[in-house]
Amino acid sequence: MNPRFNLKLKQSQQLNQHLHQALRILQLPGIDLEREVEDWLQDNPLLERIEADEAADSPFAHTLYPHQIGGEEAEDALLNVAGKEDFYSYLHAQVCEHPLSAQEAALVHILIDFLDEQGYLTEQPADILEHTPLEWMLDEDGIQQAVDALQAFDPPGVAASGLTESLLLQLMRLPASPARQLAARLIQNHFDELGKNRAQNIQRFRKHFPQAEPETIETALKLIAALNPYPAYGFATQEPTAYIRPDVWVRETKDGWKVSSNEAALPQIRLNQEYCALFKETGNESPEWKEKLAEARQKIDSIALRRNTVLRLAEYIVARQEDFFIFGEIGLSPMLLKDAAAELGLAESTVSRAANQKYLACPRGLFALRYFFTQAVNSDEDGEKVSQEAAKAVIAQLVENEDGRKPYSDETLVQLLKQQGITIARRTVAKYRELLDIPPAHKRKTGR
């Protein structure tokens, strides 16, 4: 046998250690990056943290957004919560404010510790008896009396057995009225029929309660909407609260929408000036310290690269999604990662890392960068492309404004979308409708 040797040329790309670290730092979420930097500071004495004035970093320092709070406003809110009593301490402190005997007060203290994280008492009196010492000489009647007493505490709805009872307990604290009475009946008998569409709810419950005035039904629905489903909501917990800090701020100026980095979201580190000055004076040339110095500089560079890459990507997003910041999700345009990569001169995998668990805060709230990358759904070659999110927003808007007596079928929605320049198949409309948690037409139909 004659051995044969073949030579093949192969081109491959290998990442050096510095670039590998930079890409890993780029992909990390903010909380993980903070932990990583803490490890760096412990391991390398040539690194030190820069204490930044975080309050000055937010361009929305005096602006509150309904339902969504980003950045420093979120931090302030959480700091306020952290200074409050937790839910259980708040209840224990109220025991002395109620006219209870020593035995009743002791039972209420016991029951408070049986409440779950939502503020409900899901254990039955018999179950509570099984979990208490026999020498306490408890009985079910005494426990039930203590439950009744605890349900008079604040916040309203506490110690209920579940959502329905909690809402009813809260209603009973409100002044008596026909609307309150109707709200109680709705919760007891038709709570699962409540939908997101206010007009459809009114139409639906007019059918169930033909004797009630529309204004009374509307007021009853408002009463229900104002109730708190979880009595413990809003209190501090015994566990640390996780929250998201935006990586970038987006705000409107006289020159258009501007993007800036949230410096408070990035760990600020630098070379330790005292050690560096000492090495310079003594001429320390040991290989170990040279390696530490090079390592420290690489880590500082990797954070700077992360900051600049995320900022460039956010600027690209804002430039192409300006209509979103003006009109909301209905203004989203189709946008792909590969297009962003080509425009920014980066690999698509790098853009994907930069978008991974990074967030921007704007007057509309807090949004993941990946939210803005969405496929086109318009099949017309000559027509303007429309994003999936925009198409879903139009569907939701059409259903919101439809006549409840003649709700739009999926086929009708297809035709209405086509009139607005959005051409998609009926099965796609059905899929988007389900994603929006909108029932089919026959289930949306209301009475006359």
N, C-alpha and C positions, 0 to 999 in steps of 0.2 A: 504494500500500500504506500502510495506517495502522499505525504502530508501536504495540504494546501493552506496557504496563508493569505488572507484577504485583509486589505486595509480599507476602512471606511471613515470618511470625514463626517463628523456630526457636530452641529452647532447647538449649544445649550447655554442657558443662562442660570447662573448660580448667584444667590444673594449673599453678599458679605454680611458679617455679623452686625455691622452698623445699620445697614438697610433693613435687615430682618427685624431688628429691634424697633426701628422707626415705623415699619408697617404694623407691627404688633401693637405699638402704642397708639397708632392711628385708629385701630379697630376697637380698642377698649372703651366701654361706657365710662361716663364720668366718675361714678362711684368706684369702679375697679381701678381706674387710673389713680385716684386718690390713695387707695391702698398700696398700689405699686410704688408710688412716690414715697410713701412712708417707709417702705422697705429700703428704698434707695438711701434715704436720709440716715437710717440706722446702720447701713452697711458701708457708706462712704462718707467719712468726715469732711471731705472737701466740698460737699454740697450743703447748702443751708436754705431754709425757706424764707421767702419774702412775704411779710405780712401786709396784705393789700387792704385798702379801705373799700370793702365790698359795697357799702351803701352808695358810693359815688358811681358805681359801674352801671346802674340800671337807668336806661332812658325813660322808664315808665315809673319812676319813683313815686309819683303822686297820682297814678292811674290805677283804678281797680276794674277788672273785667268780670262781668257776671258769669258764674259757673266755672270759669277757667282763670287761674291766677298763675302767672309765670314768674320765674326768677326771684328777685329779692322780695317781692310782695309775698310769694309763697313762703320764703324763709321767715319773714316777719310774722306771718300768720302761725307758722309752726312753732316759732319761738314763744309766741303768746300762749299757744296750747300747752307747750312744755312747762310753762309756769303755773298752769292751773292744777287743781286737784284732779286725780283720776276719778273715774266714774264711781268706783266702789267707796273711796274715801268721802266723796261728796254725799253719798247716801248715808254712810255711817254717821257723818256729822249732823244729819237731820234728825236722828232718832230722838235726841233730847229736846227737839223743837215740837214734838207731838205729845199729846196727853196719853201716854202709855204707862201701864204698870211695869214694875221691874221685870216680871215674867214676860210680858208682851214685848218689851224692849229687847230682851235677850233673844227672843224668837226672831224678831225682825233683823237683828244683827246676823243671826245664823242664815236667814233667807237671803240677805244681800250677798253673802259669799256663794250662794248657789246660783246667782244670776249668770247667764252666759254673756258673751262679749257684746251682744246686741241689746242687752238689757231685759231679755225675756227670762221668765222662770218656767222652764220646760219640764222640770221635775214635778211629779205628783206628790201630794202630802205623804202618801204611803212610801214612796221612794226616798223622801227626805228622812223619814223615820228610820229606814234601814241604814242610813249613813250617819246616824248620830248615836252617841253612847246611850245605853239603856238607863244609866243612872240619871240622865237628864229628865226622865219621866215625862217625855213629850207625848202628845196625842194628836190625831188628825184634826180634830175640831180646833184645838189651839193653834195649830199651824195654819189652818184656813183663815182664822181670825187675824193672824199675823200677816198673811198675804193681803187681806183686805186693807189692813193698815198701811202696808208698804205701797200699795197701789195709789194711796193718797199723797205719796211723796212726789217731789219734783226730780226729774222731768216727767211730764204727763205721759202715761202709757207704760211706765216702768212696772216690772213684775207681771206683765201679761203673759199668757201661755203661748202666744204667737201673734202674728201680724194683725189678724182681724180683731182680736180682743184689744190689742194695743191701740189701734185706731179708734175703736169704740170708746175706750177709756179717755182718750184725748178729746173726743167729741163731747163727752159728758161734762167736760170742764168749760165748754163754751155756753153762752147764753141760750136758753131754750128758744126755738123758732121753728117754723115749718121746714125751712131749709136744713136745719140740723136734724130734724126727725127724718127727712127724706134721705139725707146723707147716711144716716145709720142704716136705713133699709137697703140702700145701695151697697154698702159695705157687707152687710149680712147676707144678701141674696144675689147680688149681681157684680161683685167686685172683679171677678175674672173677665167680665165683659168690658171693663174700662179700657179704652184704646188711647192712642196718642192724639187723635183728631178730635178737637173740641166740638166742632159742629156735628160730627157723626155721633159723638157721645150724647149730645142733646137730643138728636133725632131718635137714637136708639131708646133712650130712657123715656122719651115722650110716649113711645109705644107701650112700655112697661107701666108707666104711671100717667094714663091719659087725663086724670083729674088734676094733675099738678100743672101749675103755670110754667111756661118756658123759663121765666126769670128765676123761679124757685129751683128748677133743675140746674140752671147755670150756677146759681149761688151754692147749691149743694156740692156740685163738682169742684167749685173753687175751695170750699171748706175741706174737701177730701185732699185736694192737691197741696194744701197748706200743712197737712199733718206730717209728722215725722215717723217714717216706718221703723226706725231703729232708735229707741230712747237713749241709747248710749252714744249715739253719733255726736261728734263735736267735743267729746271729752278726751283728755290725754290718756294714753295707754301706758302700761308698764313696760312695753317694748319700744325701742327706738323707732321713730317714724321714718320710712323711706320716702324720698321725694325726688323730683327731677328738677335739675337746674338747666335752663337752656344754654346751649353752646354759643348761640348768636342772638342778637336783638335785631328786629326789623321794625323800622318806624318811618312814618311819612314826614317828609320835610318839604319846603317850598320848591326844592329841586327834584322831587320824586322820592321813591322809596329807597332808603339807605340801610345798609347792613353793617353791623359792628360786632366784634367779638365780645362775649361776656367773660372778661378777664377773671371774674370771681369763680367761674366754673372750672378754670384751669389751675392746677397747683403751680404756684410761682416759686421757682427755685433759681439759685445762682451759685457761683463758686464762693466758697467761704473766703472772704477777703483777708482775714487775719492769717489763716494758714498759707494762703498764696503769697502774702507779703513776707511771711516767715521763711518760706522756701526760697524766695528770691534773695533774701538777705544772707541766708546760710549757704546757698548754692547746693542744696540737697539734690543729688542726681541719682538717688536709689531707684532701681527699676520698678520696685513695688509702688512707690509714690508717683512715678511717671505714668504707670498703668492706671492708678486711681484717678489721676488728673485727666487723662485721655477719656477714661470711662465717664467721668463727671461731665465733660464737655459734650460727649455723645448723647448723654441723657437729656441735657439741656436742649441740644439741637433737635432731638426727637420730639420734644414737647412743642418747640417752635414750629416744626414741620407740621405737626398735627393741627395746631392753631391755624396756620396759613392755608392748609389744604381744606379744612372744614369751612373757613371763611370764603375761599374762592368758590367752593361748591355752593354755599348759601347765596353768594352774589349771582351765580349762574341761575339758580332756582328763582330768585326774586326777579331777575331781568326777564325771564320767560313766563313767569306766572303772575305778572302784575295784576291781571284781572281777578285772580283769587283774592288778593289783599283788598280789592275794592268791592267785589260782588260776592265773595264767598266761594264755596265749592262748585257752584254752577259755572264759575269762571275758570276752572282748572283746564289747562291744555294738555294734550298728550305729551309725554316726555319720557325718554328712555335713558338708562344708565350709559349705554354705549355712545349716545349722542353727546352726553355731558363729558364723557371721557375724551372723545375726539376734540371737542371744543377746548377743553382744559389742557390737552396734551398729556393725559395721564392714562395708565392702564385701566381697563374697566374694573378689574379687581380692586384697584386702589380707590376708585370712586365708590365702589360698593362698601369698602372698609370705612371710608369717610362718612358715608350715609348711615352706617350701622349704629343704631341707638344714639343718634345725635339729634338735637332738638333746636327749633327756633321759636322765639316768642315774638308775637306781633299783637296789634290791637284786637285781633280775632281770637287770641288764645295761644296755647302751646301745641306745636305740631312736630311730629317726627319728620326728618328730612325725607325719609323714604315715602312718606305720604304723597309727596309731590310728583313721584315717578309713577305714571299710570299709562296703560296702553290706550291706543285709539280704538274707537268702536265704530266710527262712521265708515261704511263700506263704499260710499260714492267716491270714485276716483277723482272726480273734479270738485267735489265738495270739500268744505273745510273740515279737518279732522276734529273729533270731539273726544274728550277723555272719558274713561269709564265712570269716574266720580261725578263728572258733569252730567252724564246721561242719567245716573241714579238720582242726582239732585232734581233734574227736570221731572222724572217719574214721580218722585215724592211730592213735588209741587203740584203736578197735575191731579194726583189723588187727593191732596189736601183741599183742592178747590172744586172737586167734582160734586155733582148732585148726589146725595146719599140715596135717593130713590132710584137713580139710574147710574150706578157706578160704572166706570170704564172697564171693559174687558181688556185682556192683554192685546187682542187684535186691534181694538180701538186705540190703545196706548201706542201701538206701533204706528198707526196712521197719524196720531197727534204729534208724535216725535218727528215723523217725517216732515210734517208741516214746519217744524222748527229746524229742519236741516240735519236731523239725526236719523240715520237709516240703520236700523238693527233688526234682527230677526225676532219673531214672537217668543221663541224659546229663551232668547237673551233677555227680553223684557221680563219674562217669568222668573228667570234666575235673579235678576237685579231686584225685582219686587220681593222675592223671598229673602234676599240679603238685607233688604230694608225692613224686614218684619212686617210687610204689608200683606194681609190675607187676600185671597182671590176675590173677584167681583161679587160672587153670590154670598160671600160671608161679610162683605162690606155694605150690603144693601140694608137700608133702614126703612122704617115704616113711613107712611104718609104724614 
